[in-house]
Amino acid sequence: MQTARKLGEIFLRREPESVSRARATVRELLGPDHPAYERVRLAVPGLTANAVGHSTPGPVGDLVMVVLKVVDDFIYMEVTDPGSASGKPCLKDPSPDAENGRGLFIVDELSAGNWGVRDFGAGGRTVWCAIPAELAAPWKRPSSSPYGRNSGRCGLRYMAISRKAESHTLQTRCVCLACFRYSSV
C-alpha cells in the first residue's frame, strides 16, 4: 500500500524566472540536509524549464504548477502546464555544443528512468518523476561511481566532450551544468 504525503506546491508564471523559483521552493520544502535534496534540486529545473519553454497558453490558463510529494521511499515531483499542440516532452540526444536540451536527460538519469507524461488534452499535461528519497547526496558518492569512469561529481553519466587544454591534454566535461567537473582522460 502506497503512503503519500504532499510536501507542498507552487504556482508559477510561464516565464524563465520561474525555474529559479521552483528550485528555491525545493530548498524550502526539503531543506538542504535532506538526503535527496541535490537530486531533486537538479531535476525540478529540467521539468520546470520544459513546462515554461514548451507549453502554450490554454483554456486552463498560463500557469505552471510544481508539486512535491513523498510517496513511499520516493520524492515524487509533478510539473503541470497548459500543454502544447507541438507534442509531448521526450528525451533528446543533444549535441555536445548545444546550450540546452539536457533537462529530461538529467531527469531520466536522476530518476533511473522513473518519469513520464500524463496528457489531459485541452486540460494541459503533467510531467512527473520519482527520485529515491534515501540516496546520499551526489558528491558523497564513493569515487568508484556505479556509472563508471565518465561520471561527474553529480553521479550522472556524461558524454565525453573533447577540449584541447593549454597543455594539449584531452579534457572531458560533464553535461550537467551544476557540476562543471573537468578531469583528464
Steps between C-alpha positions, in 0.01 A plus 500: 500500500638838398537769759501852361564831669484828313794725585366802315422664171566826323331670208735678264466720194625369169818710509870412530527636856261226614774239469704657782181546706428127465854419615460736800173325588684166510741651751211625715304173486782246531784698651864458399557226760249260343681201343326552164525879497774533237337253260160665533662844465655385171182335367242771573660763273502257206131427540411865566709637211325263260160610629589868475674479165286255308143543620252744352222693674184295505149496637632404843715812515859602471637358826731212580443300819787321675407239764735306728384189687654217695357175364635195682880531468498755218483874456237537231495818289224611268512802271166580337476750215236612247634251244615545144369407159856433382531171688594356833840517671755240391864420555740659254854416414647852523806591303805561722494869402129552570421747776170331589314174451641311798215549749321170446833322454595611852153412635524156337839434659405628846176301505651188336237531226215535749320794334213549262236724347126512564321688222162653579432638150365854525537471879880508480759239589705383796860385479606307810802322640581302813840513665603267785473694826783330683797522263797694628575840348664455157846621596507269802492207257813285523769572242417172327172627356258230383475702179863435412792719405301760309295633788513842654487601863124490470509129414342546158647321203622753253598511140869563451545851368850548371689819575859576423656651809808724507712193572340313206346237726152378420238619748143386549214694649181381664190618311334576833543874530481470878832325549748641242742220580808472278728202510782374282438193291 
